Amino acid sequence: MSAVRQQVGRRHRADRPGADLVVSKLRRPVVRLGTVRRSPLIERLARGDSRPVVLMVAPPGYGKTTLLSQWAERSDRAFAWVSVDEADDDPKVLLSYVAEALDAVEPIDARVFDALASPGSSVTGSVVPRLAAAFASMSTPVVLVLDDVHLLQDRACRAALSVLADHVPSGSRLVLAGRGGPLLRVARLRAEGRILEIGPRELSLTAEEASALFRTAGLTLGEQEVAALHERTEGWPAGLYLAVLYLREGGPLASAAVSFGGDDRLVSEYVESEFLVRISRRQRLFLTRSAVLERMRGPLCDAVLEQTGSAMVLADLEQSNLLLVPLDRRKVWYRYHHLFRDMLLAELERMEPELMPVLHRRAAQWYEDSGAPAEALGYWIMAGDVDAAARLVGALAFPTFMRGRAATVERWFGWLEDHGAMESHPAVAVLAAMVPALTGNPAVAERRAEIAERAVTVASRPDEVASIEPRLALMRALLCRDGIDQMRVDAELATQLLASGSFWRVSSLLFLGLAHLMAGDRDRADVLFEDDVAEGSVAGGTIGVCIALSERSLLAMARGDWDLSGRYLSEARAVARETRIEDYPAITIMYAVAARLALHQADRSCARAELTRAQRLRPALTYAVPHLAAQTRIELAKVHLALADTAGARTLMREVHEILRRRPGLGVFARQAEDLRHELSQARGSSARGASALTGAELRLLPMLPTHLSFPEIAAEMSLSPNTIKSTVHSVYRKLGTSSRSQAVSRLRDLGLLEA
C-alpha cells in the first residue's frame, strides 16, 4: 500500500471496507510561521454560533484555508476537517471522509459505516439520512470543515451537503469553503438567518494586515509604500504575498504587486515575468514540472523529473516560502498552494506542453511500482493512456464497487467509453455491463453488453478471446437475454473455465443453479446452490452465498421442510449482516423468503416488515437481472396475496409482466407468474391502492421527498421532466392518504419506507 494511504478510524477499522482513505486529508493544515493573524475575522466566526452554517466562497489566493486553520488553532471547540479533492466526487467517498472526521471527535452510529461500506446501499435513502442523524445527535460541539468543496460536481455530493446543513447540532457549525459555484441553496438559509457568508471583501487584507505581512517577512517599507501596494493588490492576500517574494528576490518596488480582477492570466504573467525569471533554471524546471503532481515527496519527484535530491529541494522550498504546504508532521509529503500550482501548470503548458503526458506517465508508473494502483490510474487518465487506464480499471473496478464506490467506478467506465476504449478492451466492457445491471441501470447494461459482444468478435489474438470467453459467458448468464437453455450453456462454460475459488466462479455456480431451477430441475439446482455456498464461503463471494442460501430455503419450503428452510434463512441473514450487504438489491430474494417464513409462522407483523425491506430495494432489481427480478416479485406477490392485499400483489405482477415481456424465456418462473395471475383474478381482498401498491418509479422517488429540493430540482437530479415528477408525487400522496410533502415523509417514515 502507498505511504500516502492507510486505514483510518479509531474503531472497527478492519470492518470498514470503504475506509481506505488519505489520512492527511483529515488533518487540519498547520498554521505556518509568517502568516498574518486574521483576528477580527476569527472573532466574527467565533461569535456566529446563532448561524450554524458558514459559507466561505472566494477565488483562489484569498486565504480561506489559512483563516480556518487559525480559527481552529485558537478555538476550544473540536474541529473535524476534510480537505476535498477531485477523487472525492463520489458521494460515498466524500461521506466516508465526513464520517471518519466526525467519528474522530465522538463515536458515531456504526450503521453509518455499514451503509457506506455496502455496495448496494442507497446514498439518498440510507447513507445521507444515517450520517445526518448521527451528526445531529452529537453531544460534543464540533466545527465540521469541508475545504475546496468547489471540486464537487456530483449532484448527490452537493445534495448531501445541503442535508448536513439542516442537521447541524446545537453549538456546532458546518463550514463549507471553496472557490465558487452553487455549494448550497442559500436563499432559505438566509431567510432563516442560519448562514454566515464570507467572501472576497471580508477576506481581503486590511492595510494594517498588509503592513504586518511585510514586517514578518523582514521587509522594511514606509507607510505610503505599503498603502500603494495594498491599493494595487486591492488587499488580495496572494498578490501581497507574491509581492513579498518578489521584493525578497531583489525586485524593484515599482513593479512589486499584481491586482486580482478575476483574470488568472494576469497573475500567470506576473508570476512568469516577475518571479520565475529571478530563480535559477534548475529551480524553475523543478517547480513547473513537479506541479503536475497533486501531492509530492522526494522519491516521487525524483522519478517524475528523472533527477536526484528532490527531498532536499522540497525541504528548502518549504523553508523559503509559504507556497509549499507540508501534508504530514514529518514533512514527507507536500503540495503546492492551489493558486501557485495553477500558475505553474499554466507556465508548463506554455513552455513545454509536450512534456505533460510524459510526466503524468512517469507518475503513474511510480505509483504502480509503489503498490498504489488507484493513484496510478488517475495519472494514466491524465496522461490519456487508454490502454494503461483500461488495464487498471479492469483490475480495480469490481473491488472498488464492492467497497460501495459505484460513482467512482462509473466515472472510470464513462472515461473509457468516451475515449472509445471499450471496443478494444472487451474484459472491461463486460465489467462495465455487469455493474449497472446489478445496480438498477438496465439501459446502460444493455448498451455496454452489446459493446462487449462486438469487441470479442473483432479481438485479434486467440489468447485474448480465450481469456475473455468465460467472463463474457458469465455476463450473458447474468443478463439471460436468450432464454434458460442458453443461460445454462453460458453458466456451464463459465464454471468450467473460471478459476476454482474465485468470486466469478461462485457467481457462475449461482447462475447455473438458477438456470436448472427455471428448467424445473430442483434437485440439480439444490446441489449447485450447495456447491455455491461451500465455494463462496471460502472465496468471499458473499452475495452469491446469500442468494444461494435463500434459494435453498425456498426449495426446503417446497419440500415442506420448514425447519431446514428457517436454518438456511438464518445463515443467509448472518452472511448479509456480517458483510454489510443487507441493502444490496440482488439479495432482495432473502427478504421475500423471510416474509414467506414469517407468514408460515403466523407472524403477520413480521411478514409485513420483511415486505417493506424488500420494497425499498426492489426498484434497483430490474430486467437486467431477469431471473432474480421475476422470482423475487413472484414470491413477494404470494405473501401480499396471502395477506389479502390484492393491490400490492397486482402491482408486483405488473412488474413481472414487464420483465417477462423483455425476457420471455424464464421457464418455471413464467409458468408461476401465469398461475399467480389466475389466482389473483379469483382473489377477494382489499383492492384499495395503499403504500404496498407504490410502483418502482414511485419508490425511486421517495428518498428525494425529505430533501429541500424543489420538484424541478428533483427532476434534474433524476433526469426526468418536472411534469413526470409532479404527477408521480401526487400519485404517491394518493396511495399514502396524504395531501402534502411533509405528511407524506412522516407517513413513509412510520411505514419504514424512509429512514427515520
Disulfide bonds with the S-S distance in Angstrom:
none
